[in-house]
Amino acid sequence: MPRNLYSPRLSDDVVRALYREAQRRRMPMTRLADELITAALADRPCSTGNAAPQAAEPFPGRKAA
């Protein structure tokens, strides 16, 4: 089932930095971005007053690097 979610454009500098860091950590860039954003939002309240939700496993069935 396709997901129709908003996908913001990242600046080229951010994409390059994510790419280099993902290569250094030997992990997919998308997983690195997800982990970094989830960690940054973990302690921030949402507009509903609840803590930010924990991210689901981004790649179910795959082993973590």
PyMOL commands that set and color helices and strands:
alter all, ss='L'
color gray80, all
select helices_A, chain A and resi 12-25+29-41
alter helices_A, ss='H'
color red, helices_A
deselect
rebuild
show_as cartoon
